[in-house]
Amino acid sequence: MKPIRVLVTGAGSGVGQGIVKALRISGLPVTVIAADIAPLNAGLFFADEALLVPRVEDPDALARFPSLLRGAGIDMVMIGSEFDLKFFSRHRQAIEAEAGCLVVAAPPETVAIADDKWLTTEFLRRNGLAHAPACLPETADEAVRWADESGWPVVLKSRTGTSSRNVHVIGDAPALRRLFAQVPNRMLQAFAGSVGDGLAHEYTCSVFRCADGSLLGPFTARRTLRGGSSWVVEVAEFAWLHPLLLAIAECLPGMGSLNVQLRDGPQGPIPFELNARFSGTTAIRAHFGFNEPAFALRSYRLGETVAPPQVGSGMALRYLEEVFLDGIAAADLATALPRGTTRRWT
């Protein structure tokens, strides 16, 4: 079989690097083309090829992307940057028609719900699914009154954003008043699940929608966070989460991965964030048998009926890694993207 040429956007991000890793162990004939908007991103240097691409915010991005993809002979685009998702979702059909490739991106209405935590909460409420009550307070006084009535602690956060940016778990009125003005586009929400930061509290899960509409999964894992990213992950079949996860996926039109983050507590599991895309734990999921980039290739590109995967169990511990560009200066990367090297340390 001729290698499938897959372009991964946001290759410098943790999500993009996870997609590349998952493709590497997929067992499929794949040529990985890493794409990013800037040359000083490590993900560009351990793929088979690299490509610098425009920012999706650029006014001419839609005019430029099809020719770039066509010129590079791309067969499928996988989104590794949250900032790219709206663009490729909104323009997926036009890009596919002009570039002659597939774009893995959920429908715009699903992306909009997942991108906005208030809309996520409203989606869960409307569909009778577990959710944490929330409000959109206009003043600190209003926020304090709502927290007094709903119960402390509460979560003050931006409606958009990832990696725990602008997210504060607050236990009293003085702290809420102090932080209120610092959070942009704010919402206030009851704290979901039990208080704590250990493995017993927070879960990152996934359901994958195939081209024929069937669902694979759920994949379930619990985790601890560092800097807003999964750091210690325990993969197991947390079966009591499955009905809720499948119900969420059934209610949302999708393409590929739906990542669900939730906390478990006395009232049962409560979702607090959805991501209609590949996640930061893509490589971890792939190692344990839930390889979502491979599912995307098999289902959407090769037209296969993907069998339910056999998902293993175990632990994943994150660490830092370096990519070395020997003899290269930063200025050299403006015109060429050499292949990098990594060292085997163990």
Short mmCIF file of the C-alpha atoms (twelve columns), coordinates in Angstrom:
data_MODEL
# 
_entry.id   MODEL 
# 
loop_
_atom_site.group_PDB 
_atom_site.id 
_atom_site.type_symbol 
_atom_site.label_atom_id 
_atom_site.label_alt_id 
_atom_site.label_comp_id 
_atom_site.label_asym_id 
_atom_site.label_seq_id 
_atom_site.Cartn_x 
_atom_site.Cartn_y 
_atom_site.Cartn_z 
_atom_site.pdbx_PDB_model_num 
ATOM 1   C CA . MET A 1   0.000   0.000  0.000  1 
ATOM 2   C CA . LYS A 2   1.235   3.476  -0.859 1 
ATOM 3   C CA . PRO A 3   2.041   5.455  2.310  1 
ATOM 4   C CA . ILE A 4   -0.778  7.732  3.453  1 
ATOM 5   C CA . ARG A 5   0.465   11.299 3.769  1 
ATOM 6   C CA . VAL A 6   -0.920  12.762 6.992  1 
ATOM 7   C CA . LEU A 7   -0.386  16.396 7.927  1 
ATOM 8   C CA . VAL A 8   -0.558  17.150 11.657 1 
ATOM 9   C CA . THR A 9   -1.170  20.796 12.525 1 
ATOM 10  C CA . GLY A 10  0.155   22.297 15.738 1 
ATOM 11  C CA . ALA A 11  3.060   19.876 15.751 1 
ATOM 12  C CA . GLY A 12  4.774   21.929 18.448 1 
ATOM 13  C CA . SER A 13  1.907   21.328 20.898 1 
ATOM 14  C CA . GLY A 14  1.452   18.387 23.215 1 
ATOM 15  C CA . VAL A 15  -1.632  17.326 21.255 1 
ATOM 16  C CA . GLY A 16  0.190   17.484 17.925 1 
ATOM 17  C CA . GLN A 17  3.145   15.507 19.244 1 
ATOM 18  C CA . GLY A 18  0.751   12.931 20.660 1 
ATOM 19  C CA . ILE A 19  -0.868  12.458 17.257 1 
ATOM 20  C CA . VAL A 20  2.543   11.921 15.658 1 
ATOM 21  C CA . LYS A 21  3.468   9.322  18.295 1 
ATOM 22  C CA . ALA A 22  0.171   7.505  17.809 1 
ATOM 23  C CA . LEU A 23  0.656   7.415  14.030 1 
ATOM 24  C CA . ARG A 24  4.140   5.975  14.540 1 
ATOM 25  C CA . ILE A 25  2.784   2.931  16.384 1 
ATOM 26  C CA . SER A 26  -0.361  2.526  14.272 1 
ATOM 27  C CA . GLY A 27  1.074   -0.223 12.078 1 
ATOM 28  C CA . LEU A 28  -0.230  1.623  9.026  1 
ATOM 29  C CA . PRO A 29  1.917   2.870  6.123  1 
ATOM 30  C CA . VAL A 30  2.018   6.550  7.013  1 
ATOM 31  C CA . THR A 31  4.224   9.472  6.059  1 
ATOM 32  C CA . VAL A 32  3.890   12.073 8.808  1 
ATOM 33  C CA . ILE A 33  4.176   15.735 7.811  1 
ATOM 34  C CA . ALA A 34  4.429   17.992 10.859 1 
ATOM 35  C CA . ALA A 35  3.042   21.504 10.401 1 
ATOM 36  C CA . ASP A 36  3.357   24.563 12.591 1 
ATOM 37  C CA . ILE A 37  3.292   28.337 12.285 1 
ATOM 38  C CA . ALA A 38  6.832   28.855 13.641 1 
ATOM 39  C CA . PRO A 39  10.087  26.950 13.096 1 
ATOM 40  C CA . LEU A 40  11.167  26.746 16.744 1 
ATOM 41  C CA . ASN A 41  8.803   23.937 17.690 1 
ATOM 42  C CA . ALA A 42  10.210  20.523 18.546 1 
ATOM 43  C CA . GLY A 43  7.419   18.602 16.851 1 
ATOM 44  C CA . LEU A 44  8.630   19.728 13.421 1 
ATOM 45  C CA . PHE A 45  11.868  17.809 13.739 1 
ATOM 46  C CA . PHE A 46  10.891  14.229 14.505 1 
ATOM 47  C CA . ALA A 47  8.309   13.747 11.734 1 
ATOM 48  C CA . ASP A 48  9.135   12.459 8.252  1 
ATOM 49  C CA . GLU A 49  8.664   15.916 6.734  1 
ATOM 50  C CA . ALA A 50  7.902   19.395 8.025  1 
ATOM 51  C CA . LEU A 51  5.888   22.302 6.679  1 
ATOM 52  C CA . LEU A 52  5.458   25.866 7.893  1 
ATOM 53  C CA . VAL A 53  1.849   27.010 7.520  1 
ATOM 54  C CA . PRO A 54  -0.003  30.321 7.943  1 
ATOM 55  C CA . ARG A 55  -1.890  31.227 11.077 1 
ATOM 56  C CA . VAL A 56  -5.533  30.374 10.695 1 
ATOM 57  C CA . GLU A 57  -6.278  33.930 11.870 1 
ATOM 58  C CA . ASP A 58  -4.522  35.395 8.809  1 
ATOM 59  C CA . PRO A 59  -6.994  36.936 6.349  1 
ATOM 60  C CA . ASP A 60  -5.579  34.896 3.467  1 
ATOM 61  C CA . ALA A 61  -5.383  31.566 5.355  1 
ATOM 62  C CA . LEU A 62  -8.319  29.987 3.541  1 
ATOM 63  C CA . ALA A 63  -6.859  30.970 0.185  1 
ATOM 64  C CA . ARG A 64  -3.406  29.591 1.045  1 
ATOM 65  C CA . PHE A 65  -4.124  26.290 2.782  1 
ATOM 66  C CA . PRO A 66  -5.596  24.330 -0.164 1 
ATOM 67  C CA . SER A 67  -2.595  25.014 -2.388 1 
ATOM 68  C CA . LEU A 68  -0.168  24.153 0.422  1 
ATOM 69  C CA . LEU A 69  -1.952  20.872 1.085  1 
ATOM 70  C CA . ARG A 70  -2.240  20.040 -2.599 1 
ATOM 71  C CA . GLY A 71  1.412   20.895 -3.221 1 
ATOM 72  C CA . ALA A 72  2.534   18.644 -0.372 1 
ATOM 73  C CA . GLY A 73  0.353   15.783 -1.600 1 
ATOM 74  C CA . ILE A 74  -1.560  15.537 1.666  1 
ATOM 75  C CA . ASP A 75  -4.149  12.765 2.010  1 
ATOM 76  C CA . MET A 76  -5.496  13.637 5.467  1 
ATOM 77  C CA . VAL A 77  -5.242  16.558 7.897  1 
ATOM 78  C CA . MET A 78  -5.329  15.916 11.646 1 
ATOM 79  C CA . ILE A 79  -5.745  18.882 13.978 1 
ATOM 80  C CA . GLY A 80  -3.156  19.126 16.758 1 
ATOM 81  C CA . SER A 81  -3.844  22.708 17.839 1 
ATOM 82  C CA . GLU A 82  -7.002  23.894 19.562 1 
ATOM 83  C CA . PHE A 83  -6.564  27.236 17.759 1 
ATOM 84  C CA . ASP A 84  -6.899  25.513 14.365 1 
ATOM 85  C CA . LEU A 85  -10.049 23.560 15.100 1 
ATOM 86  C CA . LYS A 86  -12.715 26.212 14.428 1 
ATOM 87  C CA . PHE A 87  -11.066 27.177 11.135 1 
ATOM 88  C CA . PHE A 88  -10.831 23.645 9.776  1 
ATOM 89  C CA . SER A 89  -14.293 22.748 11.063 1 
ATOM 90  C CA . ARG A 90  -15.905 25.794 9.432  1 
ATOM 91  C CA . HIS A 91  -14.046 25.394 6.131  1 
ATOM 92  C CA . ARG A 92  -13.656 21.604 6.017  1 
ATOM 93  C CA . GLN A 93  -15.759 20.986 2.925  1 
ATOM 94  C CA . ALA A 94  -14.188 23.828 0.937  1 
ATOM 95  C CA . ILE A 95  -10.649 22.751 1.847  1 
ATOM 96  C CA . GLU A 96  -11.386 19.111 1.041  1 
ATOM 97  C CA . ALA A 97  -12.839 20.047 -2.345 1 
ATOM 98  C CA . GLU A 98  -9.937  22.307 -3.337 1 
ATOM 99  C CA . ALA A 99  -7.059  20.338 -1.800 1 
ATOM 100 C CA . GLY A 100 -8.301  16.842 -2.581 1 
ATOM 101 C CA . CYS A 101 -7.683  15.579 0.962  1 
ATOM 102 C CA . LEU A 102 -9.697  14.643 4.044  1 
ATOM 103 C CA . VAL A 103 -9.869  16.909 7.095  1 
ATOM 104 C CA . VAL A 104 -10.649 15.315 10.462 1 
ATOM 105 C CA . ALA A 105 -12.752 17.976 12.181 1 
ATOM 106 C CA . ALA A 106 -16.068 17.801 14.002 1 
ATOM 107 C CA . PRO A 107 -19.057 19.857 12.750 1 
ATOM 108 C CA . PRO A 108 -19.061 23.560 13.681 1 
ATOM 109 C CA . GLU A 109 -22.038 23.218 16.030 1 
ATOM 110 C CA . THR A 110 -20.229 20.542 18.045 1 
ATOM 111 C CA . VAL A 111 -16.996 22.521 18.114 1 
ATOM 112 C CA . ALA A 112 -18.920 25.575 19.357 1 
ATOM 113 C CA . ILE A 113 -20.458 23.602 22.244 1 
ATOM 114 C CA . ALA A 114 -17.155 22.041 23.206 1 
ATOM 115 C CA . ASP A 115 -15.207 25.287 22.918 1 
ATOM 116 C CA . ASP A 116 -17.442 27.216 25.319 1 
ATOM 117 C CA . LYS A 117 -17.798 25.811 28.845 1 
ATOM 118 C CA . TRP A 118 -21.092 27.627 29.371 1 
ATOM 119 C CA . LEU A 119 -22.507 26.107 26.185 1 
ATOM 120 C CA . THR A 120 -21.148 22.741 27.330 1 
ATOM 121 C CA . THR A 121 -23.044 23.039 30.603 1 
ATOM 122 C CA . GLU A 122 -26.214 24.108 28.807 1 
ATOM 123 C CA . PHE A 123 -25.886 21.190 26.364 1 
ATOM 124 C CA . LEU A 124 -25.600 18.727 29.250 1 
ATOM 125 C CA . ARG A 125 -28.554 20.324 31.089 1 
ATOM 126 C CA . ARG A 126 -30.835 20.360 28.025 1 
ATOM 127 C CA . ASN A 127 -30.148 16.693 27.381 1 
ATOM 128 C CA . GLY A 128 -30.779 15.624 30.954 1 
ATOM 129 C CA . LEU A 129 -27.146 14.659 31.515 1 
ATOM 130 C CA . ALA A 130 -25.089 15.113 34.663 1 
ATOM 131 C CA . HIS A 131 -23.686 18.624 34.990 1 
ATOM 132 C CA . ALA A 132 -22.558 21.157 37.557 1 
ATOM 133 C CA . PRO A 133 -24.883 24.177 37.883 1 
ATOM 134 C CA . ALA A 134 -23.394 27.423 36.599 1 
ATOM 135 C CA . CYS A 135 -24.169 31.091 36.102 1 
ATOM 136 C CA . LEU A 136 -22.836 34.154 34.283 1 
ATOM 137 C CA . PRO A 137 -22.494 36.780 37.028 1 
ATOM 138 C CA . GLU A 138 -22.022 40.366 35.947 1 
ATOM 139 C CA . THR A 139 -20.651 41.596 39.283 1 
ATOM 140 C CA . ALA A 140 -18.638 40.181 42.159 1 
ATOM 141 C CA . ASP A 141 -21.589 40.746 44.499 1 
ATOM 142 C CA . GLU A 142 -23.799 38.645 42.228 1 
ATOM 143 C CA . ALA A 143 -21.147 35.932 42.135 1 
ATOM 144 C CA . VAL A 144 -20.871 35.818 45.926 1 
ATOM 145 C CA . ARG A 145 -24.645 35.626 46.344 1 
ATOM 146 C CA . TRP A 146 -24.836 32.735 43.896 1 
ATOM 147 C CA . ALA A 147 -21.986 30.884 45.658 1 
ATOM 148 C CA . ASP A 148 -23.629 31.397 49.072 1 
ATOM 149 C CA . GLU A 149 -26.850 29.904 47.757 1 
ATOM 150 C CA . SER A 150 -25.260 27.070 45.754 1 
ATOM 151 C CA . GLY A 151 -22.532 26.155 48.222 1 
ATOM 152 C CA . TRP A 152 -18.765 26.484 48.361 1 
ATOM 153 C CA . PRO A 153 -16.305 25.767 46.813 1 
ATOM 154 C CA . VAL A 154 -17.045 27.197 43.390 1 
ATOM 155 C CA . VAL A 155 -15.036 27.390 40.193 1 
ATOM 156 C CA . LEU A 156 -14.399 30.774 38.583 1 
ATOM 157 C CA . LYS A 157 -13.159 30.319 35.019 1 
ATOM 158 C CA . SER A 158 -13.136 31.657 31.488 1 
ATOM 159 C CA . ARG A 159 -15.761 30.219 29.185 1 
ATOM 160 C CA . THR A 160 -13.028 29.370 26.663 1 
ATOM 161 C CA . GLY A 161 -9.468  28.113 27.000 1 
ATOM 162 C CA . THR A 162 -7.573  24.973 27.961 1 
ATOM 163 C CA . SER A 163 -4.764  23.759 30.231 1 
ATOM 164 C CA . SER A 164 -6.459  25.194 33.339 1 
ATOM 165 C CA . ARG A 165 -5.731  28.761 32.288 1 
ATOM 166 C CA . ASN A 166 -7.861  31.290 34.211 1 
ATOM 167 C CA . VAL A 167 -9.400  28.511 36.317 1 
ATOM 168 C CA . HIS A 168 -9.699  29.084 40.081 1 
ATOM 169 C CA . VAL A 169 -11.269 26.807 42.692 1 
ATOM 170 C CA . ILE A 170 -12.447 29.233 45.371 1 
ATOM 171 C CA . GLY A 171 -13.631 28.481 48.882 1 
ATOM 172 C CA . ASP A 172 -14.697 31.856 50.306 1 
ATOM 173 C CA . ALA A 173 -16.152 35.250 49.410 1 
ATOM 174 C CA . PRO A 174 -12.994 37.373 49.871 1 
ATOM 175 C CA . ALA A 175 -11.057 35.228 47.392 1 
ATOM 176 C CA . LEU A 176 -13.909 35.321 44.907 1 
ATOM 177 C CA . ARG A 177 -14.110 39.111 45.108 1 
ATOM 178 C CA . ARG A 178 -10.334 39.415 44.677 1 
ATOM 179 C CA . LEU A 179 -10.142 37.166 41.610 1 
ATOM 180 C CA . PHE A 180 -13.398 38.111 39.910 1 
ATOM 181 C CA . ALA A 181 -12.083 40.972 37.765 1 
ATOM 182 C CA . GLN A 182 -8.952  39.024 36.764 1 
ATOM 183 C CA . VAL A 183 -10.815 36.364 34.770 1 
ATOM 184 C CA . PRO A 184 -11.930 37.332 31.243 1 
ATOM 185 C CA . ASN A 185 -15.189 36.103 29.714 1 
ATOM 186 C CA . ARG A 186 -16.031 34.601 33.072 1 
ATOM 187 C CA . MET A 187 -18.500 32.057 34.336 1 
ATOM 188 C CA . LEU A 188 -19.068 30.637 37.805 1 
ATOM 189 C CA . GLN A 189 -19.787 26.976 38.392 1 
ATOM 190 C CA . ALA A 190 -20.395 24.628 41.296 1 
ATOM 191 C CA . PHE A 191 -17.367 22.454 41.960 1 
ATOM 192 C CA . ALA A 192 -17.890 19.091 40.269 1 
ATOM 193 C CA . GLY A 193 -17.278 15.925 42.265 1 
ATOM 194 C CA . SER A 194 -15.082 15.584 45.329 1 
ATOM 195 C CA . VAL A 195 -12.412 18.061 46.388 1 
ATOM 196 C CA . GLY A 196 -8.877  16.795 45.851 1 
ATOM 197 C CA . ASP A 197 -6.022  16.588 43.367 1 
ATOM 198 C CA . GLY A 198 -5.102  12.906 43.514 1 
ATOM 199 C CA . LEU A 199 -5.890  10.085 41.118 1 
ATOM 200 C CA . ALA A 200 -9.202  9.400  42.838 1 
ATOM 201 C CA . HIS A 201 -10.915 12.525 41.544 1 
ATOM 202 C CA . GLU A 202 -10.360 13.565 37.909 1 
ATOM 203 C CA . TYR A 203 -10.845 11.510 34.741 1 
ATOM 204 C CA . THR A 204 -9.983  12.007 31.085 1 
ATOM 205 C CA . CYS A 205 -12.030 9.860  28.722 1 
ATOM 206 C CA . SER A 206 -12.808 9.478  25.043 1 
ATOM 207 C CA . VAL A 207 -15.384 8.143  22.612 1 
ATOM 208 C CA . PHE A 208 -14.579 7.886  18.886 1 
ATOM 209 C CA . ARG A 209 -17.209 8.291  16.147 1 
ATOM 210 C CA . CYS A 210 -16.460 6.388  12.933 1 
ATOM 211 C CA . ALA A 211 -17.497 7.315  9.405  1 
ATOM 212 C CA . ASP A 212 -20.488 4.953  9.595  1 
ATOM 213 C CA . GLY A 213 -21.718 6.660  12.774 1 
ATOM 214 C CA . SER A 214 -20.718 3.838  15.107 1 
ATOM 215 C CA . LEU A 215 -18.953 4.611  18.377 1 
ATOM 216 C CA . LEU A 216 -15.722 3.097  19.675 1 
ATOM 217 C CA . GLY A 217 -14.982 3.097  23.379 1 
ATOM 218 C CA . PRO A 218 -15.242 4.578  25.853 1 
ATOM 219 C CA . PHE A 219 -11.608 4.873  26.829 1 
ATOM 220 C CA . THR A 220 -11.328 5.802  30.512 1 
ATOM 221 C CA . ALA A 221 -8.423  6.961  32.646 1 
ATOM 222 C CA . ARG A 222 -7.913  8.949  35.804 1 
ATOM 223 C CA . ARG A 223 -5.121  11.446 36.191 1 
ATOM 224 C CA . THR A 224 -3.246  14.097 38.072 1 
ATOM 225 C CA . LEU A 225 -2.367  17.406 36.423 1 
ATOM 226 C CA . ARG A 226 0.760   19.501 36.169 1 
ATOM 227 C CA . GLY A 227 0.556   22.855 34.425 1 
ATOM 228 C CA . GLY A 228 -2.907  21.974 33.163 1 
ATOM 229 C CA . SER A 229 -1.722  18.786 31.407 1 
ATOM 230 C CA . SER A 230 -2.111  15.138 32.372 1 
ATOM 231 C CA . TRP A 231 1.030   14.103 34.240 1 
ATOM 232 C CA . VAL A 232 0.279   10.806 35.979 1 
ATOM 233 C CA . VAL A 233 -2.377  8.712  34.234 1 
ATOM 234 C CA . GLU A 234 -3.945  5.425  35.306 1 
ATOM 235 C CA . VAL A 235 -5.740  3.596  32.493 1 
ATOM 236 C CA . ALA A 236 -8.452  1.128  33.526 1 
ATOM 237 C CA . GLU A 237 -12.025 0.154  32.712 1 
ATOM 238 C CA . PHE A 238 -13.936 2.494  34.977 1 
ATOM 239 C CA . ALA A 239 -17.191 0.915  33.861 1 
ATOM 240 C CA . TRP A 240 -19.551 3.174  35.840 1 
ATOM 241 C CA . LEU A 241 -18.480 6.058  33.582 1 
ATOM 242 C CA . HIS A 242 -19.455 4.290  30.347 1 
ATOM 243 C CA . PRO A 243 -23.217 5.044  30.224 1 
ATOM 244 C CA . LEU A 244 -22.674 8.776  30.711 1 
ATOM 245 C CA . LEU A 245 -19.859 8.966  28.167 1 
ATOM 246 C CA . LEU A 246 -21.837 7.099  25.513 1 
ATOM 247 C CA . ALA A 247 -24.914 9.233  26.187 1 
ATOM 248 C CA . ILE A 248 -22.896 12.412 25.623 1 
ATOM 249 C CA . ALA A 249 -21.425 11.069 22.381 1 
ATOM 250 C CA . GLU A 250 -24.851 9.967  21.124 1 
ATOM 251 C CA . CYS A 251 -26.211 13.497 21.606 1 
ATOM 252 C CA . LEU A 252 -23.400 15.276 19.761 1 
ATOM 253 C CA . PRO A 253 -22.829 15.025 16.003 1 
ATOM 254 C CA . GLY A 254 -19.157 14.309 15.549 1 
ATOM 255 C CA . MET A 255 -16.221 13.185 13.480 1 
ATOM 256 C CA . GLY A 256 -13.529 11.243 15.252 1 
ATOM 257 C CA . SER A 257 -12.560 11.936 18.844 1 
ATOM 258 C CA . LEU A 258 -14.706 13.371 21.608 1 
ATOM 259 C CA . ASN A 259 -12.681 13.964 24.758 1 
ATOM 260 C CA . VAL A 260 -14.641 14.208 28.021 1 
ATOM 261 C CA . GLN A 261 -13.104 15.461 31.254 1 
ATOM 262 C CA . LEU A 262 -15.021 14.798 34.455 1 
ATOM 263 C CA . ARG A 263 -14.786 14.419 38.199 1 
ATOM 264 C CA . ASP A 264 -16.370 11.700 40.299 1 
ATOM 265 C CA . GLY A 265 -17.958 12.341 43.656 1 
ATOM 266 C CA . PRO A 266 -20.912 11.672 45.957 1 
ATOM 267 C CA . GLN A 267 -23.405 12.583 43.211 1 
ATOM 268 C CA . GLY A 268 -21.631 10.387 40.665 1 
ATOM 269 C CA . PRO A 269 -19.512 11.432 37.673 1 
ATOM 270 C CA . ILE A 270 -19.965 15.033 36.511 1 
ATOM 271 C CA . PRO A 271 -18.431 16.261 33.217 1 
ATOM 272 C CA . PHE A 272 -16.952 19.746 33.231 1 
ATOM 273 C CA . GLU A 273 -15.239 19.996 29.827 1 
ATOM 274 C CA . LEU A 274 -15.620 18.564 26.326 1 
ATOM 275 C CA . ASN A 275 -13.061 18.659 23.504 1 
ATOM 276 C CA . ALA A 276 -14.236 17.726 20.019 1 
ATOM 277 C CA . ARG A 277 -10.720 16.801 18.895 1 
ATOM 278 C CA . PHE A 278 -7.675  14.714 19.677 1 
ATOM 279 C CA . SER A 279 -6.422  15.280 23.212 1 
ATOM 280 C CA . GLY A 280 -3.160  15.675 25.083 1 
ATOM 281 C CA . THR A 281 -3.312  12.005 26.091 1 
ATOM 282 C CA . THR A 282 -3.610  10.721 22.502 1 
ATOM 283 C CA . ALA A 283 -0.275  8.893  22.644 1 
ATOM 284 C CA . ILE A 284 -1.094  7.348  26.030 1 
ATOM 285 C CA . ARG A 285 -4.424  6.092  24.719 1 
ATOM 286 C CA . ALA A 286 -2.712  4.686  21.633 1 
ATOM 287 C CA . HIS A 287 -0.180  2.756  23.711 1 
ATOM 288 C CA . PHE A 288 -2.982  1.028  25.604 1 
ATOM 289 C CA . GLY A 289 -4.849  0.116  22.407 1 
ATOM 290 C CA . PHE A 290 -7.192  3.075  21.814 1 
ATOM 291 C CA . ASN A 291 -5.359  4.624  18.859 1 
ATOM 292 C CA . GLU A 292 -7.638  7.407  17.634 1 
ATOM 293 C CA . PRO A 293 -5.438  8.650  14.748 1 
ATOM 294 C CA . ALA A 294 -5.330  5.043  13.500 1 
ATOM 295 C CA . PHE A 295 -9.120  4.787  13.857 1 
ATOM 296 C CA . ALA A 296 -9.447  7.958  11.774 1 
ATOM 297 C CA . LEU A 297 -7.266  6.566  9.003  1 
ATOM 298 C CA . ARG A 298 -8.955  3.181  8.949  1 
ATOM 299 C CA . SER A 299 -12.501 4.529  9.086  1 
ATOM 300 C CA . TYR A 300 -12.412 7.788  7.120  1 
ATOM 301 C CA . ARG A 301 -9.546  7.175  4.683  1 
ATOM 302 C CA . LEU A 302 -9.485  3.402  4.106  1 
ATOM 303 C CA . GLY A 303 -13.226 2.848  4.535  1 
ATOM 304 C CA . GLU A 304 -12.753 -0.004 6.982  1 
ATOM 305 C CA . THR A 305 -15.208 -1.107 9.636  1 
ATOM 306 C CA . VAL A 306 -13.123 -0.686 12.776 1 
ATOM 307 C CA . ALA A 307 -13.564 -3.450 15.325 1 
ATOM 308 C CA . PRO A 308 -13.968 -2.490 18.998 1 
ATOM 309 C CA . PRO A 309 -10.432 -2.158 20.336 1 
ATOM 310 C CA . GLN A 310 -8.997  -4.273 23.125 1 
ATOM 311 C CA . VAL A 311 -7.889  -1.617 25.600 1 
ATOM 312 C CA . GLY A 312 -5.235  -2.543 28.144 1 
ATOM 313 C CA . SER A 313 -4.625  -1.120 31.582 1 
ATOM 314 C CA . GLY A 314 -1.674  0.402  33.365 1 
ATOM 315 C CA . MET A 315 0.088   3.620  34.258 1 
ATOM 316 C CA . ALA A 316 1.637   6.409  32.196 1 
ATOM 317 C CA . LEU A 317 4.108   8.834  33.762 1 
ATOM 318 C CA . ARG A 318 4.952   11.939 31.757 1 
ATOM 319 C CA . TYR A 319 8.485   13.301 31.356 1 
ATOM 320 C CA . LEU A 320 10.334  15.919 29.312 1 
ATOM 321 C CA . GLU A 321 12.289  15.123 26.142 1 
ATOM 322 C CA . GLU A 322 14.612  17.112 23.880 1 
ATOM 323 C CA . VAL A 323 15.072  17.201 20.112 1 
ATOM 324 C CA . PHE A 324 18.610  18.136 19.035 1 
ATOM 325 C CA . LEU A 325 19.526  20.030 15.856 1 
ATOM 326 C CA . ASP A 326 23.304  19.726 15.790 1 
ATOM 327 C CA . GLY A 327 25.172  22.461 13.962 1 
ATOM 328 C CA . ILE A 328 21.999  24.488 13.301 1 
ATOM 329 C CA . ALA A 329 21.463  28.146 14.206 1 
ATOM 330 C CA . ALA A 330 18.019  29.634 14.753 1 
ATOM 331 C CA . ALA A 331 18.390  31.760 11.625 1 
ATOM 332 C CA . ASP A 332 18.870  28.626 9.514  1 
ATOM 333 C CA . LEU A 333 15.335  27.483 10.249 1 
ATOM 334 C CA . ALA A 334 13.750  30.338 8.321  1 
ATOM 335 C CA . THR A 335 14.495  28.555 5.054  1 
ATOM 336 C CA . ALA A 336 15.035  24.886 5.946  1 
ATOM 337 C CA . LEU A 337 13.647  22.402 8.448  1 
ATOM 338 C CA . PRO A 338 16.228  19.663 9.032  1 
ATOM 339 C CA . ARG A 339 15.396  16.362 10.708 1 
ATOM 340 C CA . GLY A 340 16.184  16.434 14.430 1 
ATOM 341 C CA . THR A 341 17.527  13.687 16.645 1 
ATOM 342 C CA . THR A 342 16.658  12.393 20.081 1 
ATOM 343 C CA . ARG A 343 18.903  10.493 22.448 1 
ATOM 344 C CA . ARG A 344 18.232  7.170  24.115 1 
ATOM 345 C CA . TRP A 345 18.807  7.900  27.785 1 
ATOM 346 C CA . THR A 346 17.932  4.536  29.296 1 
# 
